[in-house]
C-alpha cells in the first residue's frame, strides 16, 4: 500500500505529535528534511511544494520569534484565567500546532499573518523566476 503525498505529510505530522515535548522541534525538522529528500528523489518537488505552501504553517515553533512570544503571552494569560497556568501547560501549548490553540486564544490574526507572508514569498519567487 502506498501513500498519497497528503497522506504521507499527515502520517509524518502524526509521528511528530508522538515526539516528547523536548524533541518536538527536532522532530519537525527531521520531518521537513524527509519530505524534501522524498520530493527530490521521486520527482514530485514542484507538485508537493505547491501543495504544502497552500497550507499555513502548522507549528508555532515554525513561526517568527516575535510571533511566538506574542502567542506565549496570550497563552499564559488564557491559562492563568482558567487556573491551569503551569510551565508544562505553556510548553505543551507552544509545541503544538496553531490550530490546537483555537479553543484557548484567537488564532485568526496569526493564520492570516502567516498566509499573507506566504503569499508575499510566493509572489517574490514568481517575480524572481522571470
N, C-alpha and C positions, 0 to 999 in steps of 0.2 A: 504494500500500500504506500502510495506517495502522498506528499503534502502539496497543496497549492501554496503559492508564496504567502498569501494572507494567513493560511493555517500554520505555516512554519513560523511566521512572526508571532502569531497568537500563542503557539506552543512555547516558543522561547520566552515570551512575556510571562507565561505561567511558571516556567522554571526560575526566572528571575524573582518572582514573588516568593518562591520557596527558600531563597537565599536568606541567611541571617542578616539582621539589620546592619552589622558591621561590614558585611560583604556585598551589600546591595549595589553600591556604586560600581564595584569591581564587576559584579555580575552583569550590569547594564553595559559596561564597556566590552566585556567578553562577547555578549550577545551582538552588539553592533559590529564588532570585528568579524564574528562568524558570518553575519549577514553580508558584510562587504566581501569577504572571501568567497562566499557562496555565489553572490551575484557575478563576480568576475570569472569564477570557474565555470559557470554554466551559461554565460552569455545573457543573463537576464538583467544586467545592470541598469540599463535605461528604464525598462519597464518597472522594476522593483523600486528604484529610486523615485520614480513618478508616483507610485502608489504610497510610499512612505511619506513623501513630502506633502501629500494632501492631508495628512493627519497632524493635528497639533502635537507638540512634544508631550509625551505621556508622563514622564517622571519629573518631579520637581527638581531633582538633582541635575537635570539637563538644562535647567533654566539659568539665566544670568544670576550672579551672586546677589545683586541688589534686589532682584525679584524674589529670590529665595528668602532673603532677610525680611522683606515685606510680608511674605506669606507666613514666615515663622512668627512674626509679631501678632498677626491676626489669629493664627492657630493657638498661640499661648493665651491670648485674650478670650477666645471662644472656649478653650478647655478650662480656663480659670472660672469662667461664668458657669460652666456645667459642673464645677468641682472635681474635675478629672485632670488637672494640670500636673503631670509628673514628667520628669525628664524622659522616661521611657515612652510615654504617650506622644510627647512632642517629637522625639526621634522617629517613632513609627510613622507619624503623620508626614514628616519631612522626607521620609524614604519611600513614600507611596507615589502613586500616580495622582495627578492633579484632580482627576475625576473622583477619586476616593474621598476627597475633602468636600465634595459638593454639599453634603449634609451639615458640615461644620462651618464653612465660610462661603462667601460668594466668589465663585471661581470664574465667572463670566469675563471680568476685566482681564484676567491673566490669559485665558484662552484666546480672547480677541487680540490681545497684545502679541501673543506668540504667532497667531495666524497672520497678523499684519506684517510681522517681522519675516515670516516665511515667504509671504507674497513679495516683499521687497527684495529678498535674496534671490527668489526665482526670477524676478524682473531684471535684476542686475546680471544674473547668469545669462539670460536671454540676450541682453544688450551686449555683453562681453563676448558672446559666441558669434556675433555677426561681423 
